[in-house]
């Protein structure tokens, strides 16, 4: 948590504020709460990894879409 916390602090001025969120959600899907059998937890971890990859691929398109949206739809400073 210390390393990801410091990474979040360093990345926050540049818009990367979700480093700790990724670490926490990955830990949740690998925990005993996800499945009592340690041999079955890989399913949750794999699903989490796939979701992260899909979000990473779509991030640029979503950011571009928000950037070209009319000001009425998106609050801008």
Secondary structure by P-SEA (a helix, b strand, c coil): caaaaaaaaaacccccccaaaaaaaaaaaaccccccccccaaaaaaaaaaaaaaaaaaaaaaaaaaaaccccccccc
